[in-house]
Amino acid sequence: MDLVFKALADPTRRSMLDSLRRQDGQTLSMLCAGLSMARQSATQHLQLLQDANLVTVVRRGREKLHYLNPVPIHELQRRWIAAYEEPRLRTLDAVKHLAEGSPMKTEIPTYVYVTYIKATAEQVWHALTDADLTAEYWGHANVSDWQPGSTWEHRRTDGSGVVDAGGTILEAVPPTRLVMTFDNSTVTFTVEPSQDIVRLTVTHEKLATKEDLDAISLGWPAVLANLKSLLETGRPLPQAPWEMPA
């Protein structure tokens, strides 16, 4: 938490986070151009933001794309705001935006979420692809043979067997990479082991509407917190299951 406060204390780094909030997935050059900053200075600031886990880097070919990671900010919100003044502050914020006539954001950026799990890569892969385990922490059983080109189904666990969503497996490289369509969107799981922990990155792309983006921004933290709890403690968190938007 100290690294997060240190990173947020600098106005330049806050500007970089604001820039990524407006347009996620920027390259270093794009960030430099938007903030009129030299590459060396931007690199130093980005490294501090990465150390605080506020920025995540995803490689696409030769490019390094930078994404705002909401996890530490969510933890700050949960610890320092939610228990105190969130309802009143939310109302005041809505009034402020109405008064200022703030424009609505229309583009639908890629969503990236990162979590760290004390487990092996094989355990995380098994949890992502085993129908019984997904039913336990997701509230839906994800059913497939997990081979490229195969279909998969997001089935309810209430005994009805109803399939609420599904798609096609695009890539499957156990235990490090799984790419699948989720109806009209695409989800990528990247599993990176390091000693006795795993860095799990979820990238969600091709979202149809801003409402879908808002929904997954709430849903993925809940699903992955359940997954983390299940692997580290043997049981998921006591919270309602989440359904991903079609």
N, C-alpha and C positions, 0 to 999 in steps of 0.2 A: 504493500500500500504506500510506503514511503516513496518508492520510485514513481508511482502514479502522481502523487502530489508534487514531486519535484518536476516531473515532465509538464504537468499542467500549469506550473507557476510561471513559465516563460511565455510571454505573449506571442512570440514567433511560432513556438510549437503549437499553441492554441490555434493560431491562424492556419497552420498546416492541417490540423484536425478539422477545422471548419471547411477548408478546401476539399478535404476528402469526404466530408459529410455531404457537400454539394455535388461532388463528382467522385465517386469511389473508383478505385482501380487505376490511379494515375501513375505514370512513369516519373522518374526523377526529373526529367526534362520538363514535363508538364507542370510539376510542382514548382520548379524553379521559375518557370515563365509566369505562372499565376501569382507568385509572391515576390517577383523581382529579386531573386536571391541567387548567389553564386552556388555552383554545384557542391563545392567543398563544405560550405556552411550548411546547405540543405542536408547533405549526407550526415553531418554531425548531429543535427537536430533529429533526423529520422532514426539514427541509431539509439538515441535516448528514448524516443517514443517506442521503438521496438523492444528495448530493454524493459520498459514499463508495460509491455504487451498491449499498448494502445494502437499500434500499427502492425499489420501483418503483411508479409511480402509473399507474393505468389509469382512463380516464374512461368512465363509464356514464351517459349522459344528463347530468343536472346534477351527479351525484355524482362524487367522486374517490375511488377505491378504492386502498388501500395494500397492497402485497404484499411479503413478504420475498423478496429476491433472493439466491439461494444462491451466486452466482458468486464474489464476493470471499471468502466463507467457505470455499468449496471450494478456492480458490487458497491460502489460509492453511493449510488442512488438507494440501494436496498438498506445500507447501514445508516446513512445520514439524513435521508429525506423521507423514505416511505413510512417510517414509524412516527414521523412528526407532522409535517405540514403538506404532504403531497396533494391531498384533495384541494386545499385552498390555493396552493401554488399553481396547480393545473388549471383551475378556474381563472386565476389572474393572468396566466400565460395566454389562455384562449382570448380573453378580453383584449390583451395587449396586441395580439396578432390581428384581431378584427379592427382595432383602432388604427393600426399602422397600415392595414391593407397589404399584408405580406403576400407576395405571389406564391402560388402553390408550385411545388416541385413536380415536374411532369415526366422527367426521364426515369426509367426503371433500372437502377444500377444492379450490378452483381452483388449478391450478399455473401459475405465471408464470415465464418465463425470459427474460432480456435479454442480448444480446450486441452488440458493436460491430464492424463490418466495414469495412475500407478498400475501398470499392467504391461503385458507383452503385446507386440504387434499381432501375434497370432490370436491372443485373447480378444483383442479389439475387433479383428476381422471376423472371428466367430460370432461375436455379439452383433455385428452388423448384418450377418447373413443367416443366422439361425432363426427359424420361425418362432420357436418357443421363447427365445430370449427377447426378440423384438416385441413379442406380445407382452412380455413382462414389463419392459421399461417404456415402450412406445404406446401401448394400448391397442395396437394393431399388429397382426402377424404379417411380416413381409416374407412372401413365399415365392421361391424360384430355385432353379438349379445353379443360378449365378454364373452362367456361361455367356460370353459375348453373343449377342443375337437372340438370346432367350428372353421371354417375357417374365415379368414379376408382378405380384398382386399384393395390395395393401388391404388385408382382410380384417374385418371386425372380429373381436374375441368374445362376443356375446352369445356365440353358438349359432348365429344366423348364417354365418359364412358369407355375408354380404361383402363385396369388394368395393371399397370407397374410392380407390385410385389404383394406379399401376403404371407400367411402362415397359421399356426395353433396356436390357443390359448392354451398354455400349462398350465398356472396358471392364475387365476383371483381372487384376494382377495381385493375387494373394501374396503376402498380407498387407500390401502397401497402397493399392489404388483401386477404387471402384467408381465407375461412372455409369449413371443410369438416367433415363428420362423419367420424369414424374409427371405423367400426362403430357402437358405441353411445355414443361420446364425441364431443366437438366440439373442434376445433383452430382457433385463429385466429392468423394471421401478420400482424403490423403492421410495415410498413417505413417508417421515418422518416428521410429524407435530411437531412444537415447538412454543408454544404461538401463535403469529400472522403470522409466516412464515412457509414455508415448504422447507425441503431439498429434492430435487429431484435428485436421482442418476440413471443414465442410464449406463447399462453394455451391451456391444456388444461383442459376442463371436462367435467362429467357422467361422471366416472370411477366405475366400478361398485364397486370394492373398494379397501381400503387397499393391498393388494398391487399393484394397478394404479398407484396413486399412487407407491408405492415404486419400481416399475419405470421409470416415466417420469422420476422424479427422477434416476435414473442414466442413462437413455437420451437425454433431450434434450440434456444437456451434451455427450455424445459426438457426437451427430449434428451439432449446431451448431458444435462445435469443428472437425469435419471440413469443414463448409460454409465456415467462416471461413478455414481453411487452404487449401482449394481455390481460393477467390476471391482470396486475398492472395498465394499462392505458386505456384498452378498445380497443386497436388497435395494430396490429403487426407492426414490423419495415418495412420500405420501402425497401425491398430487394427481389432478385429473389428467387423463391422456389427451394428446393433442392430435388434431387432424390437419394434415398439410393441404393447402389449397390446390385445387385442380389446375 
